[in-house]
Amino acid sequence: MTLKSVAAALNVSTATISNAFNRPDQLSQALRRKILTECKKLGYHGPNATARTLRRGQSDAIGVMLSDPLAYYFTDPVASQFLTGIAEVLEQNRKQLLLLSGAESEDRKGGIESLADGFIVYGSQDENQLFMRVLETGKPVVTVDFDYKDYPSVNIDNYQAAFNIAHYLFNSGCTRPVVLGIRLIDSKRIGRIVEDELFEERESISRRRLNGYLDAAKDAGVDLPLQQIWHIPQNNHQLALQAASEVLSMYPLPDCVICMSDVVATAVLNVAHDRKIRVPDQLKVVGFDDIPEASRISPSLTTVSQHSIEKGRMAAKKVLSGGPQAKTKTLLPTQLTVRQSS
């Protein structure tokens, strides 16, 4: 039934029916209860939400565009913290969250992006079709973990954070380092890399972190050849276990493993424990992110704290704000958190 037909059946105006559902302060409690009861009997559940959205030009939903398949973000702890920060701000502002995957096939037309009032784009998109359609909507867009033209963004200084933790390691006596990187090349294999394969710095936060490690090694006079740098295609514990098993089978054993995430670092600690390699006496291990497990694992993990929840909050505030702050590129601070693993 339509709003008009229900109003005719109850012998009241369409405005009265609409107020019963959307503006209860405009009616007495008795009249509102009566109208809602009669509407329920007629099988009418309120004005059409889609039509109302079209009339208002707003859906009260913010789209979060992710660079990977959606299932990945329900298992990755950093992404989970980031989405938690976004959800907090959206709930406070009575907004809904719409998840979009940039990993869709190129021939999918979609169209769901037209529903959102604004977008947070998480992770470099390499100008894929969905990202281009999002930009074409003309709605507010905030990028996170990458910059795109003049759009506002929220980032950390991945290069400096990586330099700081590697510099700390090398100053503590590490001379035979191995780096376990994530998405350094366009490949699903696990193993050592060669220079020609590496993503450019503008394409990958992992490459920015790697450059920080390499410059810290050079500054400390420590040899860190490409043969000591490993690629893991995804921030996944099982993949990291495989890489850690190979690295800790090397002879001579490295005296430190620099990991681009805490997920990878915890896998290294697990393999070291199974092989009775003493951490940090024989092997120092450091991570990046400071996920909750980093402080709970034994030995607790030295890492870079990047405050992913706050990153999500800041991105959400920017996309909802119409002020000058919404147009800025924000660089959030990080800190080196030293624990037992180093």
BAVEX-754671 format. One record per atom (N, C-alpha, C): z, y, x; residue in one letter. Coordinates in steps of 0.001 Angstrom, whole numbers, plus 500000, padded with zeros to 6 digits. Layout:
ZYXa/...
END
This chain:
500000498808500836m/500000500000500000m/500000501247500876m/499449502315500325t/499409503574501048t/500548504474500599t/500789505504501378l/501819506481501033l/501546507086499653l/500266507363499391k/499891508006498132k/500135507083496935k/499771505805497106s/499937504880495981s/501412504588495703s/502231504533496756v/503670504310496572v/504298505509495870v/503899506718496277a/504427507931495640a/504094507944494148a/502868507515493816a/502468507471492409a/503286506433491641a/503544505282492259a/504304504215491597a/505742504638491323a/506313505422492229l/507707505849492081l/507828507204491389l/506665507828491115n/506642509124490422n/507378510204491216n/507137510217492533v/507678511275493402v/506536511758494303v/506795512793495057s/505757513322495946s/505636512476497217s/504485512587497880t/504301511887499163t/505275512426500207t/505603513707500116a/506558514291501069a/507933513654500916a/508337513341499700t/509637512713499467t/509673511316500107t/508591510562499934i/508518509227500556i/508566509360502076i/507791510268502614s/507754510467504060s/509116510873504600s/509811511779503886n/511137512224504331n/512147511085504314n/512012510176503362a/512948509043503283a/512890508189504550a/511698508090505121f/511538507270506331f/511730508073507620f/511284509325507624n/511215510061508884n/512172511244508995n/512605511814507874r/513486512997507923r/514586512849506875r/515525511920507107p/516551511628506097p/517439512812505763p/517521513797506644d/518363514955506379d/517806515824505244d/516558515578504873q/515926516379503822q/516235515857502416q/516887514679502309l/517183514074501014l/518665513754500904l/519134513651499671s/520505513163499477s/520547511676499833s/521713511198500223q/521842509791500594q/521491508878499425q/521883509266498231a/521618508429497056a/520117508309496800a/519407509453496855l/517961509432496611l/517240508642497700l/517676508833498962r/517007508102500046r/517193506602499884r/518426506154499573r/518674504730499382r/517820504173498248r/517698504937497158k/516910504481496019k/515439504309496402k/514897505289497130i/513485505227497511i/513222504073498478i/514102503912499446l/513918502821500412l/514012501459499731l/514907501344498748t/515052500083498021t/513788499773497226t/513271500782496520e/512063500578495722e/510855500292496613e/510765500962497774c/509651500725498711c/509678499284499220c/510876498799499489k/511012497419499965k/510520496441498910k/510859496697497636k/510401495830496554k/508880495823496465k/508260496982496750l/506805497091496685l/506115496542497943l/506909496209498967g/506326495712500211g/505800496806501108g/506328498016500925y/505894499156501739y/506958499443502796y/506542499527504060h/507516499654505160h/507438500982505890h/506799501961505281g/506792503281505883g/505397503771506188g/505258505078506463p/503962505664506796p/503355504986508023p/502040504927508068n/501321504269509151n/501586504967510481n/502161504193511441a/502555504778512728a/501338505242513523a/500245504491513446t/499042504864514190t/498470506173513670t/498443506300512339a/497925507542511755a/498804508724512133a/500125508495512117r/501042509575512488r/500832509995513940r/500606509014514818t/500351509315516226t/499089510148516386t/498044509788515630l/496795510534515717l/496979511966515223l/497756512138514162r/497981513485513641r/498753514344514642r/499773513759515247r/500612514508516196r/499944514681517545r/499016513765517884g/498407513793519212g/499339513268520278g/500419512581519886q/501384512023520827q/501839510651520345q/502106509778521309s/502613508441520977s/504061508255521391s/504600509212522196d/505941509103522773d/506051507890523691d/504935507509524306a/504921506393525263a/504357506879526589a/504961506424527683i/504484506726529030i/503937505439529642i/502718505506530127g/502106504342530753g/502481504253532219g/502873503062532655v/503121502810534077v/502041501852534554v/501155502344535391m/500042501549535886m/500436500903537203m/500354499594537255l/500783498814538406l/499572498263539152l/499700498067540446s/498544497661541239s/498330496153541270s/499293495379540772d/499210493924540798d/499274493371539376d/499023492061539212p/499238491446537897p/500664491689537411p/500836491857536104l/502129492242535561l/503236491264535905l/502934489960535963a/503962488950536219a/504677489188537544a/503974489744538524y/504564489982539847y/505766490928539754y/505692491904538863y/506723492936538812y/508002492472538123y/507964491300537505f/509179490747536912f/509970489908537918f/509396489678539105t/510080488902540136t/510358489708541403t/509611490775541617d/509799491574542828d/510989492518542653d/512017492416543492p/513238493220543276p/513028494719543453p/512138495129544353v/511896496559544548v/511205497147543321v/510183496448542826a/509488496907541626a/510439496939540432a/511324495947540340s/512286495896539249s/513217497103539281s/513690497466540476q/514551498648540593q/513795499919540216q/512550500011540663f/511718501174540352f/511537501323538840f/511212500227538162l/511022500269536711l/512335500567535980l/513466500128536560t/514769500445535979t/514996501955535958t/514670502614537069g/514813504070537134g/513945504779536111g/512714504315535939i/511827504908534932i/512403504708533535i/512831503471533251a/513339503152531915a/514552504007531557a/515441504256532518e/516621505081532252e/516229506457531730e/515283507093532426v/514881508453532045v/514125508449530726v/513252507466530518l/512490507418529271l/513418507211528074l/514411506338528222e/515349506105527123e/516149507360526799e/516548508082527834q/517293509323527613q/516460510351526845q/515134510270527024n/514237511218526373n/513524510619525159n/514018509461524704r/513477508790523520r/511986508516523650r/511595508038524797k/510211507649525051k/510122506137525254k/508925505600525043q/508679504175525226q/507924503937526533q/507963502696527006l/507322502318528270l/506150501391527981l/504980501742528495l/503769500936528324l/503301500486529709l/503303499166529964l/502898498638531259l/501408498331531275l/500742498782532320l/499309498555532501l/499084497937533872l/498165496991533973s/497870496369535259s/496539496859535800s/496562497391537023g/495330497803537688g/494581496638538281g/495134495421538144a/494485494237538704a/493516493592537724a/493182494296536636e/492244493754535656e/490864493571536278e/490068492672535715s/488718492453536233s/487866493686535983s/486865493890536805e/486061495106536743e/485276495244535437e/485006494114534744d/484185494198533545d/485013494370532270d/486350494459532409r/487180494677531224r/487175496148530845r/486867496428529600k/486780497821529162k/488135498372528764k/488982497546528174g/490327497986527818g/490312499093526784g/490995500180527053g/491131501284526117g/492573501552525774g/493476500648526189i/494888500813525864i/495474502059526520i/494846502517527612e/495370503698528299e/495325504939527410e/494493504934526371s/494400506096525487s/495667506307524661s/496533505284524593l/497749505387523786l/498839506211524448l/498864506268525766a/499980506898526479a/499854508414526509a/501005509086526577d/501044510551526694d/500964511011528144d/501208510117529079g/501169510434530496g/501294509145531287g/501101509225532605f/501032508013533410f/501775508149534732f/502440507061535112i/502985506895536456i/502170505780537100i/501524506072538207v/500657505092538874v/501371504616540136v/501739503336540158y/502598502777541206y/501773501922542163y/501570502428543368g/500817501693544379g/499362502107544402g/498774502132545595s/497394502576545773s/496436501777544895s/495525502468544223q/494614501831543264q/493178501717543766q/492872502354544879d/491532502280545467d/490449502630544442d/490751503569543562e/489790504089542589e/489177502990541712e/490001502045541247n/489462501029540343n/489171501634538968n/488553500831538099q/488060501363536831q/489176501896535932q/490284501148535841l/491376501600534976l/491956502909535485l/492133503033536797f/492657504267537375f/491738505438537059f/490437505219537162m/489488506287536852m/489575506681535371m/489751505697534494r/489870506002533070r/491156506774532777r/492234506415533487v/493498507138533336v/493315508606533717v/492644508860534824l/492428510244535259l/491549510997534268l/490596510292533673e/489670510931532733e/490352511352531431e/491531510794531121t/492226511193529892t/492685512648529943t/492848513180531157g/493320514553531297g/494803514721531040g/495513513604530884k/496953513651530630k/497725513696531943k/499023514038531904p/499810514105533145p/499799512770533895p/499592512836535213v/499572511651536077v/500433511931537300v/501345510999537611v/502157511065538832v/501891509802539634v/501548509948540909t/501327508775541762t/502582508484542577t/502813507203542833v/503998506770543581v/503556505832544700v/504079506060545892d/503751505287547099d/502330505531547589d/501682506557547073f/500414507025547637f/500126508410547074f/499273509139547762d/498843510461547298d/497393510376546851d/497078511124545808y/495688511190545357y/495343512628545010y/494495513215545845k/494015514579545656k/495197515522545383k/495100516316544315d/496140517317544046d/497163516851543018d/497143515567542672y/498086515073541663y/499504515020542240y/500529515294541426p/501908515194541907p/502229513758542310p/503172513610543235s/503486512274543743s/504948512170544124s/505401510920544260v/506739510612544767v/506567509552545848v/507026509860547048n/506867508948548178n/508109508982549057n/508140508071550028i/509053508175551154i/508200508280552409i/508803508649553513d/508083508697554786d/508158507311555414d/507208506452555037n/507214505069555513n/507090504983557029n/506283505852557608y/506111505836559064y/507440506122559765y/508107507194559376q/509338507585560069q/510451506573559853q/510554506036558632a/511586505035558352a/511374503790559204a/510113503355559335a/509801502188560152a/510062502474561631a/509688503673562073f/509939504061563468f/511434504017563769f/512240504525562849n/513686504606563088n/514324503231563241n/513963502290562384i/514608500980562462i/514128500200563675i/512832500354564019a/512326499679565218a/512926500306566485a/513047501614566488h/513644502311567636h/515085501850567853h/515816501673566741y/517186501168566832y/517216499772567467y/516290498910567043l/516242497549567592l/515944497546569085l/514928498301569471f/514520498297570880f/515607498896571772f/516342499863571246n/517446500436572016n/518631499487572130n/518671498473571241s/519765497506571301s/519415496295572175s/518264496365572859g/517928495321573822g/516825494371573421g/516200494567572283c/515107493689571837c/513870493915572709c/513356492834573313t/512174492940574184t/511041492001573786t/511305491043572878r/510255490096572452r/510141490136570925r/509624491250570382p/509603491406568924p/508420490693568268p/508620490334567030v/507553489874566140v/507669490693564858v/506531491092564310v/506499491821563041v/505940490904561959v/506664490811560852l/506157490108559673l/505784491169558638l/504486491402558503g/503981492455557622g/503514491920556287g/503328492824555340i/502863492474553998i/501587493257553713i/500542492555553335r/499277493189552934r/498745494137554001r/498683493664555192l/498104494454556272l/496586494338556302l/496069493253555733i/494632492998555713i/494231492505554319i/492939492492554071d/492427492010552790d/492180490510552878d/493252489737552783s/493142488284552928s/494349487617552275s/494152486394551775k/495244485619551190k/495869484648552191k/495386484639553403r/495943483723554404r/497223484292555011r/498019483401555582i/499223483782556313i/498959483542557790i/499221484529558626g/499009484315560054g/498849485596560828g/498524485450562108r/498341486604562985r/497110487405562568r/497110488674562973i/496003489557562599i/495214489968563832i/494031490517563581v/493258491181564629v/493011492607564168v/492777493505565096e/492744494940564784e/491650495299563782e/490497494672563872d/489386495024562998d/489685494741561528d/490674493875561253e/490999493516559880e/491912494518559191e/492634495301559943l/493707496122559377l/493201497159558387l/493967497303557275f/493704498406556368f/493915499727557101f/493248500775556609e/493493502104557142e/494824502628556601e/495374503602557289e/496687504128556908e/496693504704555497e/495600505354555087r/495547505962553754r/495538504905552650r/495162503664552989e/495039502604551991e/496325501816551780e/497251501869552738s/498358500909552706s/499632501504553281s/500734501404552505i/502020501818553061i/502448500849554158i/501988499604554100s/502315498641555151s/501717499066556483s/500514499624556452r/499902500096557694r/500692501279558263r/501218502129557383r/502034503246557864r/503310502728558522r/503912501700557926r/505100501110558540r/504762500465559880r/503633499764559921l/503223499132561179l/503022500170562270l/502408501281561935n/502220502341562930n/503558502860563438n/504559502925562568g/505889503330563012g/506483502337563988g/506344501035563697y/506841499996564609y/506142500089565961y/504819500231565919l/504034500252567161l/504395501465568022l/504560502612567395d/504900503812568166d/506316503733568725d/507225503125567984a/508588502950568502a/508586502013569701a/507774500959569640a/507671500037570776a/507094500743571990a/506052501511571768k/505444502262572877k/506435503247573480k/507189503917572625d/508167504901573087d/509265504250573916d/509610502984573576a/510675502278574280a/510149501434575452a/508834501409575638g/508262500602576713g/508305499113576427g/508280498740575129v/508315497333574722v/506912496892574329v/506507495733574801d/505177495215574498d/505156494617573090d/504273495116572242l/504122494592570887l/502624494437570592l/502007493374571136p/500574493169570921p/500286492690569507p/499018492790569088l/498643492367567748l/498916490886567515l/498912490098568584q/499189488664568439q/500615488398567953q/501473489405568035q/502859489262567588q/503075489864566203q/501971490178565531i/502050490788564197i/501433489828563190i/502181489505562149w/501759488516561163w/501512489172559813w/500587488609559089h/500233489082557747h/500706488082556696h/501403488607555665i/501776487826554487i/501120488511553295i/500337487793552492p/499527488453551460p/500312489072550315p/501564488628550085q/502350489169548967q/503825489111549318q/504585490028548751n/506024490070548995n/506705488956548197n/506560487744548703n/506961486545547986n/507804485658548902n/508941485160548391h/509873484407549236h/509253483134549791h/508497482402548977q/507910481149549449q/506873481384550538q/506038482395550365l/505062482737551411l/505773483190552678l/506858483950552500a/507619484423553658a/508283483272554392a/508735482249553669l/509321481071554313l/508317480384555223l/507075480284554754q/506035479658555581q/505804480455556861q/505688481783556723a/505483482620557903a/506682482549558842a/507895482585558285a/509108482530559101a/509184481203559862a/508808480106559221s/508831478793559873s/507898478762561073s/506732479383560929e/505782479417562043e/506291480306563169e/506822481467562815v/507304482402563838v/508484481817564609v/509398481144563907l/510579480604564581l/510305479248565239l/509045478841565246s/508628477668566024s/507978478077567338s/507851479384567566m/507196479883568783m/508064479613570012m/507378479469571145y/508094479360572419y/507444480334573407y/508256481208574016p/509702481366573769p/509965481992572396p/511160481742571896l/511568482286570611l/511646483807570703l/511105484535569727p/511289485992569747p/512772486335569669p/513138487485570220d/514553487872570132d/514816488819568963d/513760489235568246c/513956490003567011c/512728489860566124c/512979489876564816v/511896489837563838v/512031491075562956v/510981491900562963i/510952493129562164i/510168492828560895i/510832492898559751c/510221492505558477c/509954493734557618c/508809493734556949m/508426494878556131m/509068494888554760m/509895493883554459s/510653493895553215s/511896493044553386s/512876493272552539d/514085492451552566d/513819491037552071d/512847490880551181v/512483489531550713v/512018488689551889v/511178489267552736v/510701488554553925v/511860488310554891v/512697489307555085a/513806489179556036a/514801488098555604a/515072487993554300t/516003486949553843t/515408485564554066t/514087485441553973a/513436484165554274a/513617483807555742a/513503484793556628v/513720484554558057v/515161484108558305v/516115484751557648l/517517484363557812l/517757482940557309l/517098482560556226n/517233481197555695n/516720480162556691n/515550480413557268v/514966479466558236v/515815479419559497v/516285480580559952a/517133480616561140a/518409479807560919a/518996479928559748h/520212479162559437h/519931477666559469h/518812477243558861d/518467475814558826d/518234475249560223d/517743476092561127r/517432475625562482r/518555475929563471r/519667476395562923k/520852476699563740k/520552477736564833k/519711478681564503i/519450479829565385i/520469480905565040i/521253481313565999r/522357482237565745r/521849483678565602r/522212484272564470v/521874485672564189v/523176486470564160v/523297487535564977p/522258488198565774p/522263487811567257p/523054486810567670d/523183486504569100d/521847486081569733d/521146485157569058q/519852484708569575q/518682485469568966q/518871485918567760l/517761486527567017l/518288487659566148l/517724488841566313k/518049489967565444k/516973490045564345k/517407490353563132v/516490490419561986v/516754491711561220v/515688492443560907v/515824493660560099v/514794493627558977v/515111494329557897g/514228494364556735g/513838495772556355g/513471495941555083f/513075497254554566f/513241497208553050f/513943498161552462d/514114498366551019d/515571498472550621d/516450497590551158d/517852497504550764d/517996497063549314d/517437495892549010i/517629495277547698i/519067494756547610i/519590494481546417p/520990494038546303p/521342492837547172p/520417491894547346e/520711490702548133e/520953491015549606e/520433492146550084a/520556492484551497a/522007492591551943a/522882493071551073s/524294493208551433s/525095491949551123s/524512491041550309r/525245489842549897r/524959488631550785r/523789488599551401i/523422487445552211i/524290487412553464i/524433486228554056s/525224486097555282s/524343485538556405s/524241486280557524p/524816487607557784p/524109488677556955p/524846489718556627s/524262490809555836s/523156491486556644s/522199492069555919l/520934492476556527l/520894493952556901l/520523494218558141t/520202495581558564t/518837495947557988t/518739497129557380t/517506497445556665t/517345498951556493t/516230499343555904v/515985500726555510v/516296500852554020v/517176501761553669s/517488502009552258s/516526503057551722s/515749502676550686q/514786503649550157q/515048504043548701q/516147503574548097h/516586504075546791h/515477504007545732h/515030502788545441s/513898502588544525s/514204503045543098s/515459502912542666i/515805503373541314i/515612504882541210i/516050505606542212e/515892507061542195e/514407507442542246e/513614506649542936k/512175506902542976k/511586506802541564k/512024505795540811g/511565505660539432g/512023506810538556g/513281507217538725r/513796508346537939r/512986509612538210r/512744509878539493m/512011511087539857m/510597511075539294m/509926509929539362a/508565509834538822a/508553510085537324a/509537509525536611a/509604509711535157a/509886511173534803a/510794511798535536k/511100513209535274k/509875514086535499k/509104513769536525k/507907514561536810k/506881514446535686k/506639513226535223v/505592513045534225v/505995513640532876v/507296513750532620l/507771514342531362l/507906515853531438l/507987516382532656s/508241517812532836s/506942518610532777s/507039519811532207g/505878520692532208g/506028521836533184g/507135521851533937g/507418522959534844g/506742522813536190g/506971523778537090p/506347523760538413p/506695522513539227p/507927521981539049q/508347520804539817q/507434519606539550q/506869519560538336a/506026518424537958a/504746518374538777a/504387519470539453k/503115519524540186k/503299519362541692k/504509519077542141t/504775518993543568t/504644517561544081t/504501517444545382k/504517516148546062k/505905515993546682k/506671515049546183t/508070514890546582t/508216513760547580t/508942514019548659l/509226513018549678l/510728512727549635l/511088511532549168l/512499511170549053l/513051510685550394l/514330510911550657p/514912510497551939p/515148508987552003p/515177508472553223t/515586507093553484t/516722507125554498t/517374505978554682q/518406505925555710q/518460504532556320q/518812504473557586l/518986503218558286l/520367502675557961l/520423501472557400t/521687500825557055t/521896499648557983t/522855499790558918v/523104498761559933v/524162497791559419v/523811496484559443r/524750495452559031r/524804494347560103r/525169493141559705q/525491492091560680q/524273491435561331q/523073491551560739s/521922490786561243s/521322491357562514s/521825492527562971s/521297493109564202s/522414493477565179s/
END
